[in-house]
Amino acid sequence: MLPPVLRGGERGLLVWDSASTPRAKDMKKFLARRRTDQIMIPAGMTAYLQTLDIAINKPFKDHLHMELNDYTENRMERNQHGNFVKPSLQEIVTWVKNSCDKNH
């Protein structure tokens, strides 16, 4: 749910990629009631129009996937029933921190 961050008569603007959710009729009505306009970024234009996705988010996700792969290949444990044990919250926070640090 989008928080009500606009004050008074201000309008808002959301920039979406070409995912289907923002195009849904209910979402358009929801945004219109909140005086929020939408701009859709066409498919194939990410490299030109979503520079944060290219410069920050993609490398961060790549580093995070490496952390997860290292965990699943080398440190993942099983319980007494043979099922995999989920990583601890501290382990996940460490993956995120490591990924952020590698991104700088």
LUMTI-30049 format. One record per residue: x negated, y negated, z negated of N, C-alpha, C, CB in turn. Coordinates in steps of 0.001 Angstrom, whole numbers, plus 500000, padded with zeros to 6 digits. Glycine has a CB too. Example, Ala and Ser with C-alpha at 12.3 -4.5 7.8 and 13.67 -1.06 7.14 Angstrom:
BEGIN
  neast nnorth    nup caeast canorth   caup  ceast cnorth    cup cbeast cbnorth   cbup
 486810 505690 492200 487700  504500 492200 486800 503300 492200 488692  504473 490954
 487150 502250 492920 486330  501060 492860 487100 499970 492130 485916  500598 494275
END
This chain:
BEGIN
  neast nnorth    nup caeast canorth   caup  ceast cnorth    cup cbeast cbnorth   cbup
 499155 501169 500000 500000  500000 500000 499106 498762 500000 500963  500005 498782
 499447 497791 500802 498676  496556 500873 499038 495649 499706 498919  495837 502214
 498029 495119 499026 498328  494217 497910 498807 492866 498430 497087  494035 497012
 499648 492189 497655 500138  490870 498070 499088 489803 497760 501480  490533 497363
 498126 489590 498657 497028  488674 498385 497235 487282 498968 495760  489246 498916
 498255 487110 499802 498492  485810 500410 499290 484923 499469 499222  485964 501746
 498969 483626 499483 499644  482686 498598 500468 481691 499413 498622  481944 497716
 501605 481332 498889 502431  480308 499522 502824 480679 500940 501704  478989 499528
 502644 479744 501860 503038  479963 503241 501915 480513 504103 503537  478689 503830
 500809 480975 503494 499692  481489 504264 500089 482735 505049 498519  481796 503348
 499468 482896 506189 499653  484107 506988 498404 484958 506835 499929  483770 508496
 498574 486259 507071 497450  487173 507019 497173 487764 508387 497708  488277 506010
 496039 488403 508513 495664  489055 509760 494958 490357 509435 494762  488138 510628
 495430 491441 510040 494759  492742 509928 494262 493129 511308 495717  493843 509343
 493023 493598 511358 492443  494069 512606 492336 495583 512498 491040  493404 512891
 493030 496288 513392 493097  497744 513376 492379 498306 514596 494563  498226 513338
 491888 499546 514447 491420  500241 515633 492629 500905 516279 490302  501288 515288
 492412 501750 517233 493543  502276 517999 494219 503480 517339 493080  502660 519377
 494021 503670 516035 494707  504751 515324 496216 504532 515390 494232  504832 513846
 496983 505598 515280 498434  505502 515487 499192 504878 514316 498988  506865 515752
 498691 504953 513093 499437  504468 511929 499849 503002 512042 498613  504656 510686
 498930 502092 512390 499364  500694 512445 500370 500406 513554 498171  499808 512623
 500492 501285 514533 501443  501058 515609 502841 501516 515241 500990  501762 516858
 502971 502217 514146 504277  502728 513742 505234 501572 513474 504149  503623 512493
 506489 501765 513845 507501  500721 513710 507653 500273 512254 508843  501217 514249
 507662 501217 511320 507799  500866 509908 506636 500002 509432 507894  502128 509056
 505430 500307 509898 504257  499525 509492 504367 498107 510041 502946  500197 509983
 504835 497963 511271 504991  496623 511841 505994 495810 511035 505437  496708 513310
 507109 496424 510640 508105  495730 509825 507532 495343 508466 509346  496607 509639
 506807 496280 507857 506189  496046 506560 505257 494837 506621 505421  497294 506098
 504417 494785 507636 503471  493684 507775 504182 492366 508087 502456  494000 508866
 505219 492433 508909 505962  491220 509260 506603 490601 508015 507044  491535 510318
 507158 491429 507128 507754  490912 505886 506714 490209 505019 508408  492052 505091
 505483 490628 505144 504406  490038 504351 503628 488961 505123 503452  491128 503892
 504213 488498 506230 503614  487451 507052 502183 487794 507446 503642  486123 506314
 501993 489035 507866 500680  489515 508276 500726 489921 509742 500221  490700 507392
 499902 489267 510545 499809  489595 511965 498841 490747 512161 499364  488367 512787
 498962 491402 513318 498078  492512 513649 497368 492248 514969 498865  493830 513719
 496141 492698 515025 495398  492725 516278 494858 494143 516422 494235  491642 516305
 495080 494735 517568 494603  496092 517828 493317 496036 518649 495685  496927 518564
 492309 496761 518199 491078  496888 518969 491266 498064 519921 489820  497093 518034
 491138 497845 521226 491354  498932 522184 490334 500056 522017 491296  498392 523607
 490751 501262 522361 489859  502421 522316 488634 502142 523186 490595  503715 522792
 487487 502592 522735 486261  502420 523489 485548 501101 523261 486553  502560 524911
 486135 500239 522436 485544  498925 522210 484854 498791 520852 486603  497873 522335
 484772 499877 520103 484196  499819 518761 482786 499234 518771 484174  501208 518141
 481968 499674 519702 480576  499217 519733 480478 497711 519934 479811  499933 520837
 481484 497113 520537 481448  495687 520823 482192 494846 519784 482030  495434 522182
 483232 495414 519196 484108  494610 518347 484097 495003 516872 485496  494699 518859
 483588 496153 516544 483553  496588 515146 482102 496811 514730 484394  497888 514939
 481359 495739 514680 479925  495859 514414 479623 496431 513025 479266  494503 514556
 480496 496192 512044 480255  496781 510719 480347 498298 510772 481258  496232 509694
 481268 498824 511593 481358  500274 511742 480073 500841 512321 482544  500649 512630
 479477 500133 513240 478248  500600 513890 477038 500384 512989 478041  499878 515230
 476928 499201 512401 475723  498833 511670 475677 499340 510235 475587  497361 511665
 476827 499492 509588 476833  499858 508164 477572 501164 507902 477465  498746 507343
 478827 501246 508317 479638  502423 507973 479102 503716 508575 481061  502216 508431
 478720 503707 509859 478241  504929 510507 476970 505449 509840 477985  504676 511995
 475934 504614 509653 474747  505118 508966 475050 505604 507545 473685  504037 508918
 475926 504877 506828 476292  505308 505473 476936 506694 505510 477255  504288 504817
 477901 506889 506426 478574  508189 506536 477596 509286 506939 479721  508113 507552
 476658 508962 507823 475643  509951 508218 474811 510383 507019 474725  509380 509314
 474379 509409 506199 473599  509735 505001 474440 510538 504005 473073  508446 504334
 475706 510173 503859 476587  510889 502936 476783 512335 503397 477951  510171 502824
 476923 512546 504701 477061  513906 505225 475801 514718 504959 477362  513876 506732
 474631 514087 505051 473385  514800 504745 473346 515215 503279 472164  513923 505077
 473801 514321 502380 473865  514656 500954 474794 515848 500720 474343  513439 500134
 475961 515810 501339 476932  516893 501190 476389 518199 501757 478249  516528 501881
 475769 518140 502923 475199  519355 503517 474115 519949 502642 474637  519059 504897
 473269 519085 502064 472232  519572 501160 472853 520281 499960 471339  518412 500691
 473913 519704 499425 474602  520315 498280 475191 521675 498660 475717  519381 497762
 475921 521720 499769 476591  522971 500136 475601 524060 500522 477557  522730 501282
 474472 523683 501104 473491  524683 501535 472551 525121 500420 472680  524139 502680
 472296 524260 499431 471246  524562 498452 471683 524607 496995 470184  523569 498579
 472758 523906 496637 473085  523805 495209 474504 524203 494846 472855  522422 494753
 475331 524488 495814 476722  524824 495517 476784 526132 494721 477549  524941 496825
 477579 526132 493665 477683  527295 492782 479050 527946 492920 477431  526892 491319
 479122 529191 492462 480391  529919 492442 480768 530233 491002 480300  531223 493280
 482069 530303 490738 482525  530668 489398 482569 532189 489270 483920  530051 489100
 483079 532679 488135 483101  534118 487877 484002 534887 488856 483564  534370 486455
 484910 534181 489525 485805  534815 490493 485255 534756 491915 487170  534154 490447
 484099 534140 492074 483485  534031 493390 483901 532811 494178 483797  535230 494175
 484725 531954 493579 485146  530722 494262 484108 529628 494057 486528  530251 493749
 483994 528753 495047 483055  527646 494917 483539 526686 493839 482883  526910 496265
 482583 526152 493088 482865  525165 492047 482696 523771 492667 481915  525359 490794
 483677 522908 492442 483586  521560 493004 482458 520803 492322 484929  520797 492845
 481840 519885 493042 480767  519103 492425 481326 518175 491352 480012  518289 493490
 480487 517826 490419 480900  516904 489349 481037 515493 489916 479877  516922 488168
 481779 514671 489209 481932  513276 489600 480564 512595 489642 482879  512536 488627
 479717 512900 488677 478378  512298 488643 477584 512684 489890 477618  512735 487369
 477729 513921 490342 477033  514367 491563 477510 513561 492773 477267  515886 491805
 478808 513359 492880 479371  512609 494009 478923 511149 493957 480916  512694 494003
 478932 510552 492761 478475  509176 492608 477001 509065 493031 478663  508699 491142
 476210 510066 492699 474799  510079 493095 474665 510128 494614 474069  511278 492459
 475501 510931 495283 475469  510990 496755 475756 509618 497345 476493  512022 497287
 476786 508943 496802 477160  507629 497319 476031 506626 497089 478462  507135 496654
 475452 506637 495885 474342  505724 495578 473170 505992 496505 473900  505870 494106
 472786 507254 496661 471671  507597 497541 471937 507141 498974 471413  509105 497508
 473166 507327 499433 473524  506925 500789 473459 505423 500958 474909  507422 501139
 473908 504688 499942 473815  503213 499987 472352 502775 499997 474557  502573 498774
 471536 503402 499153 470124  503031 499081 469406 503292 500409 469433  503802 497951
 469735 504385 501078 469109  504711 502362 469585 503773 503465 469408  506163 502747
 470715 503134 503255 471306  502247 504270 470641 500872 504273 472813  502092 504027
 469838 500577 503286 469218  499235 503207 467831 499243 503743 469197  498727 501784
END
